[in-house]
Amino acid sequence: MSRIARVALCGCLMFALSAQAGSRLAETLEQADAAFAQGDWPSYRDAYAQLARIFHQKNE
């Protein structure tokens, strides 16, 4: 997914999530971008696993 698409997705999702979860989402997407840029695939997968946990917590 391109950076522009991730930023747009993050913006849309921040409206759907609480301020705290939205902030964690933005931080996690930044971590994923940095890991992707460095080719750090385990950290990239971990960041997206964290995103899944954020959504799961929000939807409980």
C-alpha positions as CSV (number, residue, x, y, z in Angstrom):
1,M,0.0,0.0,0.0
2,S,1.4,3.4,-0.9
3,R,2.2,6.0,1.8
4,I,-0.5,8.3,0.5
5,A,-3.1,5.5,0.7
6,R,-2.0,4.6,4.3
7,V,-2.2,8.3,5.3
8,A,-5.7,8.6,3.8
9,L,-6.7,5.4,5.5
10,C,-5.3,6.6,8.8
11,G,-7.2,9.9,8.4
12,C,-10.5,8.1,7.8
13,L,-10.0,5.6,10.6
14,M,-9.1,8.3,13.1
15,F,-12.7,9.6,12.7
16,A,-14.0,6.2,13.5
17,L,-11.8,5.7,16.5
18,S,-11.5,7.5,19.8
19,A,-8.8,10.1,20.1
20,Q,-6.5,7.8,22.1
21,A,-6.9,4.9,19.6
22,G,-6.5,7.2,16.7
23,S,-3.2,8.5,18.1
24,R,-2.0,4.9,18.7
25,L,-3.0,4.1,15.1
26,A,-1.0,7.0,13.7
27,E,2.0,6.1,15.7
28,T,1.8,2.5,14.6
29,L,1.4,3.4,11.0
30,E,4.6,5.5,11.3
31,Q,6.4,2.6,12.9
32,A,5.3,0.3,10.0
33,D,6.5,2.9,7.4
34,A,9.9,3.1,9.1
35,A,10.2,-0.6,9.3
36,F,9.2,-1.0,5.7
37,A,11.7,1.6,4.6
38,Q,14.5,-0.2,6.4
39,G,13.4,-3.7,5.2
40,D,12.8,-4.8,8.7
41,W,10.0,-7.3,7.9
42,P,9.5,-8.7,11.5
43,S,8.9,-5.2,12.8
44,Y,6.6,-4.4,9.9
45,R,4.5,-7.5,10.6
46,D,4.5,-6.6,14.3
47,A,3.2,-3.1,13.6
48,Y,0.3,-4.4,11.5
49,A,-0.4,-7.0,14.3
50,Q,-0.6,-4.0,16.7
51,L,-3.1,-2.3,14.3
52,A,-5.3,-5.4,14.5
53,R,-5.2,-5.3,18.3
54,I,-6.2,-1.6,18.3
55,F,-9.2,-2.4,16.1
56,H,-10.1,-5.4,18.2
57,Q,-10.0,-3.3,21.4
58,K,-12.1,-0.6,19.8
59,N,-14.7,-3.0,18.6
60,E,-15.1,-4.8,22.0
